[in-house]
Amino acid sequence: MVMKNKQENVPAGKFKAECLAMMDVVAEGTVEYVITKRGKPVAKLVPVGKPSKPVFGCMKGTAKAVGDLLAPVDVAWEAHEGA
């Protein structure tokens, strides 16, 4: 069973004064804060998920070059025939 984090509404003024302490509580993963301005929700402070793998380089080492990649192809192309 997945436990949902407790969610608390916090006025912007209180958040401004206590934001570093609130960030520590959120990092523990037990509370999420909804920051309000004049009683209306404007932002939400939630824990960061697991970092994802970078896209660039993720396939490194998965392919193998076979043969001479720079050698000419044995098949004539239409573009070479002047068609």
Phi, psi and omega in degrees: 000132181269127178273129177275141179295146175292140182243130180235140174273136182226128175296148184303322179297316178293320178299317180300320183284331188237020189299320182296318178294321179294323178298321178296319179295317180296322180298331177291339175087021181252337184226143170240142181248136171256116182272129183245152175230118185055037176084355181255135180294133180235338181203165180224133178256112183230159178291151178282139177286181178295139178294141179273161178290146178293147181287316183284125179090000184291340181259006182302131178084005182261350180243158180228129178278127180241126179084186181272111183285342183259354181290149178296152179279142182286346183262131177285138179264153178302322182297331180282339183275352180079025183288000000 
